C-alpha cells in the first residue's frame, strides 16, 4: 500500500478520536445532571454545577385605603353640592311672588327669536 493514502485515513481517525475524547471529558466533568444529584439545599444550574438555592426576602408594604376612600367621598360630596347649588343656596321666594312673575311674563314663541337672526 501507498503511505500517502494511509496518511489521510490515519488523520481522519485521529480527528475522530480527539473529538470523542473531548466530548467525553465534557460529559464527565459535569458535577450534576439533575437536581437529584445535588444536596437538598442546592439545585443543578445550567453550567451543570450545584448552586445554593437563593433565599428571597419579601418586604411587605401595608397600604391604608383610608385616604383614597376619603378623597372619593369628598369628591362625591362636592359634586352633589355643585349639582344642587341653586336648590340649596338659591333665593327663597314666596310662592305668591313666583306665581305673579309667571303670569306677567309672556312666553316667547319658538320662531320669534330666530327671525331676528335669520339670513336675508
C-alpha atoms as one frame of an Amber mdcrd trajectory, in Angstrom:
protein
   0.000   0.000   0.000   0.906   3.565  -0.524   1.988   5.555   2.552   0.304
   8.743   1.273  -3.103   7.013   1.133  -2.706   5.731   4.678  -1.909   9.244
   5.967  -5.436  10.528   5.116  -7.129   7.605   6.855  -4.877   7.960   9.895
  -5.544  11.740  10.044  -9.327  11.202   9.961  -9.071   8.519  12.684  -7.013
  10.850  14.923  -9.550  13.681  14.473 -12.430  11.341  15.381 -10.578  10.097
  18.476  -9.854  13.691  19.607 -13.498  14.699  19.155 -14.737  11.645  21.085
 -12.291  12.235  23.955 -13.173  15.962  24.090 -16.939  15.230  24.284 -16.338
  12.520  26.856 -14.330  14.846  29.105 -17.073  17.472  28.883 -19.704  14.942
  29.947 -17.525  13.514  32.726 -16.689  16.967  34.153 -20.325  17.637  34.958
 -20.999  17.903  38.662 -24.696  17.214  38.244 -27.213  16.339  35.570 -30.408
  16.999  37.530 -31.463  18.399  40.895 -31.378  14.893  42.358 -27.577  14.851
  42.046 -27.270  17.900  44.384 -27.986  18.302  48.108 -31.401  19.251  49.460
 -30.473  22.942  49.702 -28.922  23.131  46.219 -30.061  22.990  42.605 -28.360
  21.979  39.368 -27.573  25.045  37.262 -27.232  25.414  33.508 -23.461  25.084
  33.901 -24.031  21.580  35.362 -22.780  22.624  38.792 -24.631  22.591  42.110
 -25.609  26.051  43.413 -27.174  27.201  46.681 -30.880  27.971  46.438 -31.196
  31.744  46.962 -33.381  32.949  49.795 -35.621  35.711  48.531 -36.666  38.116
  51.243 -40.024  39.651  50.734 -40.848  43.096  52.005 -44.491  43.555  52.829
 -45.784  47.069  52.354 -49.072  47.736  54.045 -51.123  50.419  52.397 -54.109
  52.010  54.013 -57.207  52.595  51.867 -58.449  55.377  54.168 -57.011  58.325
  52.210 -58.232  57.212  48.760 -61.699  56.452  50.146 -61.789  59.837  51.899
 -60.781  61.578  48.672 -63.510  59.781  46.685 -66.157  60.615  49.302 -65.166
  64.289  49.386 -65.338  64.386  45.583 -68.844  62.899  45.605 -70.000  65.424
  48.205 -68.507  68.313  46.216 -70.198  67.129  43.018 -73.524  66.823  44.823
 -73.166  70.393  46.135 -72.342  71.717  42.671 -75.259  69.852  41.135 -77.796
  71.090  43.720 -76.275  74.532  44.355 -79.341  76.542  43.300 -81.726  74.391
  45.320 -79.584  74.557  48.446 -78.255  78.133  48.398 -80.624  79.796  45.915
 -83.047  82.629  46.675 -86.039  81.588  48.670 -89.029  83.329  47.154 -92.552
  83.019  48.298 -94.955  81.053  46.174 -97.123  84.132  45.614 -94.185  86.061
  44.157 -93.338  83.186  41.838 -96.929  82.956  40.563 -97.136  86.689  39.858
 -93.901  86.696  37.908 -95.100  83.770  35.828 -98.351  85.489  34.970 -96.746
  88.777  33.919 -94.176  87.180  31.611 -95.457  86.336  28.175 -93.968  83.223
  26.672 -91.809  83.808  23.644 -92.617  81.760  20.591 -90.057  79.453  19.222
 -89.577  81.188  15.891 -89.593  84.804  17.049 -86.007  84.754  18.326 -84.766
  83.021  15.212 -86.454  85.508  12.918 -84.203  88.325  14.094 -81.007  86.464
  13.236 -82.024  84.805  10.018 -80.205  85.484   6.795 -81.854  87.849   4.309
